[in-house]
Amino acid sequence: MIEEKIKNGIVEMMERSAFRVPDDVLHALKKAAEEENGVAKSNLMAILRNLDEAGKLRLPICQDTGTPTFFIELGESFPIKAGIYSLIADAVREATKRVPLRPNSVNPWTYENPGDNTGRFVPVIHVDIVPGDKMKVVYVAKGGGSENVSQLFMLPPVAGLKGIKQAVINAAYNAGTQPCPPVIIGVGVGGSADTAMKLAKKATLRPLNEVNPDENLRKMEEELKEKINSMGIGPMGLGGRTFALAVHIDWAHKHPASLPVGVSMLCWAARKSVAEFLPDGEFRILVP
């Protein structure tokens, strides 16, 4: 049955990402460890040992197993559409038991916890309808520490490029130790307030070995990364040259009177998974 195949595929995505980070993130962490010294190097080596043990023992990388978040490109001819929401929720319940994952969904008024990582608007699911008959699913286990330092800046348009850069640098400085650096920083510019934040979060999921196709934005990403790392916050906020593994920028057209800038961060435990589902429910996990 197609629904069961899709559910099993999503459970497998969540399970695999709980124990390991993608190869591009692992490579970046190893490279940073080679370039750092002292306490910064020790912190990165501890992170790498943690990743190694998590993989061997099949235990979650971090005690905070995150809020299950999905970005879905749903083919207009894919056989399941509206039903994908309940299907994903069922998969999250199953993964929570199987991995196991810490139940992180609580009622903000009563703090009642359903115990299965579901609830009102949880899991978080973003769906875009695209041409074709396949479904691409990008899953990220979004940790609370990195989510807590998300920032939205509603700048006056006159702030321009200088204001955008300063907002990103300020967000990194204000984050400090809280997001468990090193982090991947996503920046969303333009659109509305909610669009900027969605673009920022999605930008953190771009592979680290994939350059921005816009040359000007690519240069800005490198400039911001260099400036942020020069602040000396370092791994776990204890000093060093590696606060940001990368800065990724995306954008949207905007209202002339607004200049939204969203900043989102993904901690070093960048637990993400990517899979492609065919119309018959068969799937191929691409990452990790």
C-alpha positions in Angstrom: 0.0 0.0 0.0 1.4 3.4 -1.0 0.6 5.1 2.3 2.5 2.5 4.3 5.5 2.7 2.0 5.6 6.5 2.4 5.2 6.3 6.1 8.0 3.8 6.4 10.2 6.0 4.3 9.7 9.0 6.5 10.3 7.0 9.6 13.6 5.7 8.1 14.6 9.3 7.3 14.0 10.4 10.9 15.8 7.4 12.3 18.9 7.7 10.2 19.2 11.4 10.8 19.0 10.9 14.6 22.3 9.1 14.6 24.4 11.0 12.1 24.9 14.3 10.3 25.2 14.6 6.5 28.7 14.1 5.0 29.0 17.8 4.0 28.5 18.8 7.6 30.9 16.1 8.9 33.6 17.2 6.5 33.2 20.9 7.6 33.5 19.9 11.3 36.6 17.9 10.6 38.1 20.7 8.5 37.4 23.2 11.4 39.0 20.8 13.9 42.2 20.7 11.8 42.3 24.5 11.6 41.6 25.3 15.3 43.8 25.2 18.3 43.5 24.9 22.1 40.0 24.8 23.6 38.3 25.3 20.3 40.1 22.3 18.8 39.2 20.2 21.9 35.5 21.1 21.6 35.4 20.1 18.0 37.2 16.9 18.7 34.6 16.1 21.4 31.8 16.8 18.9 33.4 14.4 16.4 33.8 11.7 19.0 30.2 12.2 20.0 29.1 11.7 16.3 31.3 8.6 16.1 29.8 7.0 19.2 26.2 8.0 18.2 26.7 6.2 14.9 28.2 3.1 16.5 25.7 2.8 19.3 22.7 4.1 17.3 21.9 6.6 20.0 20.6 10.1 19.3 23.4 12.7 18.7 21.9 15.1 21.2 19.4 14.8 24.1 17.3 17.5 22.3 16.0 15.4 19.4 14.3 18.5 18.0 11.0 19.6 16.6 10.2 17.5 13.5 10.1 19.9 10.5 9.4 19.1 6.9 9.9 21.0 3.6 8.0 19.1 0.9 8.0 19.5 -2.9 4.8 17.7 -3.9 4.4 16.9 -7.5 1.1 18.0 -8.9 0.5 14.4 -10.2 1.6 12.6 -7.1 -1.2 10.3 -5.9 -1.4 11.6 -2.3 -2.0 15.3 -1.6 -4.1 16.4 1.4 -3.5 13.1 3.1 0.2 13.8 3.3 -0.3 15.8 6.6 -1.8 12.9 8.6 0.6 10.4 7.0 3.6 12.4 8.2 2.1 12.8 11.7 1.7 9.0 11.8 5.3 8.6 10.8 6.4 11.0 13.5 4.5 9.1 16.1 6.1 5.8 14.9 9.7 7.3 14.8 9.3 8.8 18.3 8.7 5.3 19.7 11.2 3.5 17.5 14.3 5.6 17.7 13.3 6.7 20.4 13.0 10.5 20.2 12.4 12.8 23.1 8.8 14.1 23.0 9.2 17.8 22.4 5.7 19.0 21.7 4.0 20.8 24.6 0.9 22.9 24.9 2.1 26.5 25.5 -0.7 27.2 28.0 -0.8 24.0 30.1 2.5 22.4 29.1 0.6 19.2 28.5 2.8 16.8 26.4 1.1 14.4 24.0 4.2 12.2 24.3 4.6 11.6 20.5 6.0 14.8 19.0 2.7 15.8 17.5 0.1 18.4 18.4 -1.5 21.6 17.0 0.6 22.5 13.9 3.3 19.9 15.0 5.0 18.4 13.1 5.8 21.5 11.2 5.1 20.9 7.5 5.7 23.3 4.6 4.4 22.1 1.2 5.1 23.5 -2.2 3.3 22.1 -5.3 5.7 21.5 -8.1 5.4 20.0 -11.6 5.8 16.2 -11.9 4.7 13.0 -10.2 7.3 12.7 -7.5 7.6 14.0 -3.9 10.8 15.3 -2.4 10.9 15.5 1.4 13.5 17.4 3.4 13.4 16.7 7.1 15.2 18.5 9.8 15.1 17.9 13.6 15.2 21.5 14.7 16.7 21.9 18.2 15.4 24.3 20.7 18.7 26.1 21.4 19.3 27.1 17.8 15.6 28.0 17.3 15.6 30.3 20.3 18.1 32.6 18.7 16.0 33.1 15.5 15.7 36.8 14.8 13.5 38.9 12.5 14.6 42.4 11.6 12.0 44.7 9.9 14.5 47.3 8.6 13.6 50.5 6.9 14.3 50.2 3.2 16.9 52.9 3.4 19.1 50.6 5.5 20.0 48.8 2.3 22.8 46.3 2.0 24.8 47.7 4.9 21.8 47.3 7.2 21.2 43.7 6.0 24.8 42.7 6.7 24.8 44.4 10.1 21.6 42.6 11.1 23.1 39.2 10.4 26.3 40.1 12.3 24.2 41.4 15.2 22.1 38.2 15.2 25.3 36.1 15.5 26.7 38.2 18.2 23.5 38.1 20.2 23.2 34.4 19.8 26.6 33.8 21.5 26.7 30.3 23.1 23.0 29.6 22.9 22.7 27.8 19.5 25.6 25.3 20.3 28.1 26.6 17.7 29.5 25.9 15.3 26.3 26.7 13.4 24.9 27.1 9.8 23.4 30.5 9.5 20.4 31.0 7.1 19.4 34.5 6.0 16.1 35.3 4.3 15.8 38.8 2.8 12.6 40.3 1.5 9.0 39.0 1.2 6.9 39.5 4.2 7.9 38.8 7.8 6.9 35.2 7.7 8.4 34.6 4.2 11.8 36.0 5.4 11.9 33.6 8.3 10.8 30.6 6.2 13.5 31.4 3.7 16.1 31.7 6.4 15.3 28.4 8.0 15.2 26.7 4.6 18.5 28.2 3.7 20.2 26.4 6.6 19.4 23.2 4.8 21.4 24.0 1.6 24.3 21.6 1.4 27.6 23.2 2.5 29.3 22.1 -0.7 26.7 23.8 -2.9 27.5 27.4 -3.7 25.0 30.2 -4.1 24.2 30.5 -7.9 24.1 34.3 -7.5 27.7 35.4 -7.5 27.0 38.6 -5.5 25.2 36.6 -2.8 28.0 34.1 -2.8 30.5 36.8 -2.1 28.3 38.3 0.6 28.0 34.9 2.3 31.7 34.5 2.4 32.2 38.1 3.7 29.6 37.5 6.5 31.1 34.2 7.4 34.5 35.7 7.8 33.3 38.7 9.8 31.2 36.5 12.1 34.0 34.1 12.7 36.4 36.9 13.4 34.4 37.8 16.5 36.1 35.0 18.3 33.0 33.3 19.8 34.2 29.9 18.5 32.9 26.4 19.0 30.5 26.1 21.9 31.1 29.8 22.6 34.5 29.2 24.3 36.7 31.0 21.8 38.1 30.2 18.4 37.7 31.0 14.7 34.7 28.7 14.0 31.3 30.1 15.0 29.7 29.7 11.5 30.4 26.7 9.3 28.5 28.6 6.6 26.2 31.5 5.9 23.5 30.9 3.3 21.3 33.6 1.8 17.9 33.4 0.0 15.6 36.2 -1.0 12.1 37.2 -2.2 10.6 40.3 -3.8 9.2 42.7 -1.2 7.0 45.6 -0.6 8.7 49.0 -1.3 8.1 50.2 2.3 9.5 47.1 4.0 12.9 45.3 4.3 12.4 42.1 6.2 15.6 40.2 7.2 15.2 36.8 8.8 18.0 34.9 10.5 17.9 31.3 11.5 20.6 29.0 12.8 21.1 25.3 12.7 23.5 23.9 15.3 26.4 21.6 14.6 24.1 18.6 15.1 22.5 19.4 11.7 20.2 16.4 11.7 18.6 16.5 8.3 17.5 13.9 5.8 16.4 14.2 2.1 14.4 11.6 0.2 12.6 11.2 -3.1 9.3 9.3 -3.3 8.0 7.8 -6.5 4.3 7.6 -7.4 4.1 4.0 -6.2 5.5 4.9 -2.8 9.0 3.5 -3.4 11.7 5.9 -2.1 15.3 6.7 -2.2 17.1 8.4 0.7 19.6 10.9 -0.7 20.9 12.4 2.6 22.4 11.3 5.0 
